[in-house]
């Protein structure tokens, strides 16, 4: 039995109120201390900007080096933040070569999920 099947068995036995409570608990824990990636905009980086410095976003493969404006050149990424954003729109990654290393955002990484 897969983990997904096990989870479905557990959640199917819960009342609607219990399901909502579970979602609330999971949401609070997941959202805790997440930072938006400056390239793709998803909440993929854990911790404060100082704690996740030089972490790589799993959604767009941008290395978080502190660039804040689209004109800022990123040494580790070898492009400006603006170029990376345009590449994300075109390729789904900060550059075409990195597209194979990315994944789709998880529901809790979408800022709109929190309302």
Backbone as CSV, one residue per row, in Angstrom:
resi,resn,N_x,N_y,N_z,CA_x,CA_y,CA_z,C_x,C_y,C_z
1,UNK,0.839,-1.169,0.000,0.000,0.000,0.000,0.894,1.246,0.000
2,UNK,0.602,2.175,-0.907,1.408,3.392,-1.005,1.073,4.347,0.134
3,UNK,1.928,5.327,0.345,1.693,6.334,1.383,0.419,7.110,1.080
4,UNK,0.175,7.373,-0.179,-1.036,8.092,-0.580,-2.291,7.296,-0.239
5,UNK,-2.247,5.991,-0.473,-3.391,5.131,-0.150,-3.619,5.062,1.357
6,UNK,-2.533,5.006,2.124,-2.650,4.989,3.582,-3.274,6.295,4.081
7,UNK,-2.812,7.412,3.532,-3.358,8.707,3.927,-4.841,8.802,3.592
8,UNK,-5.215,8.310,2.430,-6.625,8.333,2.031,-7.475,7.520,3.006
9,UNK,-6.988,6.352,3.433,-7.719,5.537,4.409,-7.936,6.295,5.712
10,UNK,-6.912,6.986,6.155,-7.014,7.743,7.411,-7.985,8.907,7.257
11,UNK,-7.831,9.686,6.207,-8.672,10.872,6.056,-10.115,10.525,5.735
12,UNK,-10.359,9.403,5.075,-11.737,8.997,4.779,-12.525,8.706,6.046
13,UNK,-11.817,8.320,7.110,-12.510,7.997,8.363,-12.764,9.237,9.222
14,UNK,-12.247,10.394,8.820,-12.423,11.613,9.609,-13.717,12.337,9.233
15,UNK,-14.277,13.033,10.209,-15.435,13.884,9.930,-14.944,15.126,9.188
16,UNK,-15.853,15.871,8.602,-15.476,17.094,7.886,-14.776,18.071,8.829
17,UNK,-15.266,18.206,10.052,-14.649,19.106,11.034,-13.234,18.652,11.367
18,UNK,-13.038,17.353,11.514,-11.698,16.835,11.794,-10.754,17.086,10.623
19,UNK,-11.268,16.938,9.414,-10.447,17.207,8.223,-10.030,18.663,8.183
20,UNK,-10.970,19.569,8.465,-10.644,21.001,8.470,-9.613,21.322,9.550
21,UNK,-9.746,20.697,10.711,-8.770,20.910,11.788,-7.389,20.412,11.381
22,UNK,-7.354,19.263,10.739,-6.089,18.708,10.280,-5.433,19.625,9.251
23,UNK,-6.214,20.119,8.320,-5.691,21.041,7.302,-5.149,22.299,7.972
24,UNK,-5.854,22.808,8.957,-5.401,24.012,9.659,-4.059,23.775,10.352
25,UNK,-3.929,22.643,11.023,-2.675,22.309,11.715,-1.538,22.162,10.703
26,UNK,-1.786,21.441,9.620,-0.751,21.239,8.610,-0.355,22.547,7.955
27,UNK,-1.329,23.398,7.688,-1.055,24.679,7.050,-0.188,25.554,7.930
28,UNK,-0.494,25.620,9.204,0.304,26.430,10.122,1.730,25.914,10.171
29,UNK,1.910,24.599,10.236,3.250,24.030,10.306,4.023,24.203,9.003
30,UNK,3.346,24.070,7.886,4.010,24.181,6.586,4.404,25.619,6.301
31,UNK,3.532,26.569,6.621,3.768,27.970,6.318,4.799,28.600,7.242
32,UNK,5.084,27.963,8.333,5.985,28.529,9.326,7.355,28.812,8.712
33,UNK,7.711,30.077,8.754,9.063,30.482,8.354,9.428,30.155,6.918
34,UNK,8.594,30.483,5.960,8.910,30.265,4.550,9.114,31.617,3.882
35,UNK,10.039,31.652,2.932,10.366,32.867,2.204,10.105,32.642,0.720
36,UNK,9.616,33.690,0.061,9.376,33.610,-1.392,10.690,33.591,-2.149
37,UNK,10.747,32.755,-3.157,11.859,32.793,-4.103,11.705,34.068,-4.925
38,UNK,12.770,34.804,-5.101,12.696,36.066,-5.840,12.535,35.850,-7.345
39,UNK,12.808,34.653,-7.812,12.667,34.371,-9.236,11.249,33.916,-9.582
40,UNK,10.778,32.833,-8.983,9.467,32.280,-9.355,8.325,32.773,-8.472
41,UNK,8.634,33.283,-7.276,7.606,33.825,-6.397,6.922,32.825,-5.487
42,UNK,7.343,31.574,-5.524,6.740,30.567,-4.653,7.456,30.521,-3.300
43,UNK,6.744,30.066,-2.280,7.278,30.001,-0.912,8.095,28.717,-0.729
44,UNK,9.229,28.656,-1.388,10.016,27.427,-1.423,11.223,27.440,-0.494
45,UNK,11.576,28.584,0.011,12.792,28.696,0.814,12.438,28.692,2.292
46,UNK,13.032,27.786,3.034,12.723,27.647,4.455,13.604,28.556,5.285
47,UNK,12.983,29.188,6.277,13.718,30.062,7.175,13.750,31.493,6.688
48,UNK,14.474,32.304,7.406,14.615,33.720,7.061,15.555,33.863,5.869
49,UNK,15.568,35.030,5.231,16.498,35.227,4.113,17.964,34.985,4.500
50,UNK,18.312,35.287,5.734,19.685,35.027,6.174,19.932,33.515,6.310
51,UNK,18.920,32.786,6.765,19.068,31.345,6.952,19.082,30.586,5.627
52,UNK,18.386,31.105,4.614,18.319,30.378,3.346,19.202,30.989,2.265
53,UNK,20.153,31.816,2.677,21.088,32.394,1.714,21.806,31.261,0.983
54,UNK,21.828,31.349,-0.307,22.473,30.405,-1.212,21.776,29.049,-1.303
55,UNK,20.545,28.956,-0.780,19.723,27.767,-1.023,19.211,27.835,-2.461
56,UNK,18.934,26.694,-3.034,18.439,26.632,-4.410,16.964,26.296,-4.394
57,UNK,16.184,27.084,-5.102,14.741,26.869,-5.193,14.472,25.602,-6.011
58,UNK,13.684,24.673,-5.483,13.396,23.447,-6.223,12.405,23.642,-7.376
59,UNK,11.710,24.784,-7.391,10.723,25.047,-8.446,11.378,25.679,-9.673
60,UNK,12.311,26.615,-9.468,12.917,27.293,-10.633,14.438,27.145,-10.714
61,UNK,15.045,26.598,-9.679,16.488,26.349,-9.610,17.326,27.613,-9.461
62,UNK,16.719,28.721,-9.022,17.442,29.958,-8.739,18.187,29.796,-7.419
63,UNK,19.444,30.194,-7.396,20.199,30.185,-6.148,19.978,31.508,-5.443
64,UNK,19.463,31.454,-4.239,19.115,32.648,-3.476,20.384,33.341,-2.989
65,UNK,20.788,34.362,-3.711,22.039,35.047,-3.367,21.827,36.472,-2.879
66,UNK,20.587,36.852,-2.644,20.322,38.175,-2.100,19.936,39.229,-3.123
67,UNK,19.911,38.893,-4.411,19.463,39.855,-5.419,18.043,40.301,-5.088
68,UNK,17.806,41.609,-5.206,16.480,42.118,-4.866,15.775,42.779,-6.036
69,UNK,16.504,43.380,-6.935,15.858,44.039,-8.073,16.165,43.271,-9.360
70,UNK,15.315,43.466,-10.344,15.473,42.762,-11.615,16.791,43.104,-12.310
71,UNK,17.362,44.247,-11.985,18.612,44.665,-12.617,19.845,44.089,-11.925
72,UNK,19.672,43.542,-10.718,20.809,43.003,-9.974,21.390,41.787,-10.705
73,UNK,22.703,41.813,-10.891,23.382,40.669,-11.498,23.741,39.674,-10.407
74,UNK,23.440,38.415,-10.653,23.727,37.343,-9.706,24.949,36.573,-10.166
75,UNK,26.008,36.648,-9.393,27.235,35.906,-9.725,26.983,34.397,-9.768
76,UNK,26.349,33.796,-8.719,26.178,32.343,-8.769,25.248,31.868,-9.886
77,UNK,24.286,32.714,-10.273,23.328,32.324,-11.311,23.747,32.773,-12.711
78,UNK,24.766,33.622,-12.794,25.338,34.095,-14.064,24.324,34.840,-14.936
79,UNK,23.448,35.615,-14.307,22.447,36.412,-15.031,21.814,37.381,-14.058
80,UNK,21.007,38.296,-14.596,20.261,39.185,-13.710,19.003,38.472,-13.229
81,UNK,18.446,38.996,-12.155,17.197,38.439,-11.642,16.090,38.591,-12.678
82,UNK,16.070,39.706,-13.390,15.073,39.925,-14.449,15.170,38.899,-15.564
83,UNK,16.397,38.572,-15.968,16.589,37.536,-16.992,16.077,36.189,-16.488
84,UNK,16.350,35.893,-15.224,15.897,34.621,-14.645,14.374,34.548,-14.625
85,UNK,13.718,35.655,-14.287,12.248,35.675,-14.272,11.682,35.434,-15.665
86,UNK,12.294,36.043,-16.672,11.851,35.819,-18.053,12.077,34.367,-18.467
87,UNK,13.201,33.811,-18.067,13.480,32.399,-18.362,12.480,31.485,-17.674
88,UNK,12.082,31.835,-16.454,11.102,31.012,-15.744,9.781,30.983,-16.512
89,UNK,9.406,32.108,-17.065,8.177,32.169,-17.873,8.321,31.289,-19.120
90,UNK,9.487,31.322,-19.763,9.710,30.564,-21.002,9.942,29.069,-20.759
91,UNK,10.801,28.749,-19.786,11.288,27.381,-19.632,10.821,26.669,-18.365
92,UNK,10.231,27.426,-17.423,9.864,26.833,-16.141,11.058,26.659,-15.216
93,UNK,12.125,27.401,-15.513,13.353,27.368,-14.708,14.094,28.677,-14.938
94,UNK,15.049,28.971,-14.065,15.794,30.228,-14.209,16.658,30.240,-15.471
95,UNK,16.985,29.071,-15.997,17.643,28.970,-17.299,17.242,27.646,-17.949
96,UNK,17.367,27.563,-19.227,16.886,26.402,-19.975,17.554,25.100,-19.522
97,UNK,18.843,25.150,-19.224,19.571,23.948,-18.836,19.090,23.387,-17.485
98,UNK,18.556,24.244,-16.629,18.128,23.811,-15.298,16.712,23.243,-15.271
99,UNK,15.997,23.323,-16.366,14.594,22.901,-16.390,14.421,21.441,-15.951
100,UNK,15.369,20.590,-16.272,15.248,19.171,-15.893,15.426,18.945,-14.394
101,UNK,15.920,19.950,-13.672,16.149,19.832,-12.231,15.025,20.420,-11.383
102,UNK,13.966,20.892,-12.029,12.908,21.581,-11.301,11.703,20.670,-11.081
103,UNK,10.780,21.165,-10.273,9.519,20.463,-10.031,8.405,21.500,-9.944
104,UNK,7.178,21.032,-9.988,6.036,21.923,-9.823,5.945,22.357,-8.366
105,UNK,5.374,23.537,-8.121,5.211,23.959,-6.727,4.176,23.103,-6.012
106,UNK,4.381,22.898,-4.729,3.408,22.189,-3.904,2.331,23.182,-3.474
107,UNK,1.162,22.669,-3.134,0.036,23.550,-2.826,0.382,24.560,-1.734
108,UNK,1.169,24.175,-0.748,1.485,25.072,0.356,2.588,26.065,0.007
109,UNK,3.164,25.958,-1.182,4.172,26.912,-1.631,3.554,28.046,-2.449
110,UNK,2.280,27.920,-2.763,1.576,28.947,-3.529,1.104,30.027,-2.564
111,UNK,1.597,31.257,-2.684,1.227,32.303,-1.724,-0.299,32.498,-1.582
112,UNK,-1.034,32.359,-2.667,-2.475,32.564,-2.633,-3.185,31.532,-1.763
113,UNK,-2.544,30.400,-1.488,-3.125,29.358,-0.649,-3.422,29.911,0.749
114,UNK,-2.623,30.882,1.187,-2.773,31.417,2.536,-3.691,32.617,2.599
115,UNK,-4.231,32.995,1.458,-5.245,33.915,1.442,-5.331,35.292,1.357
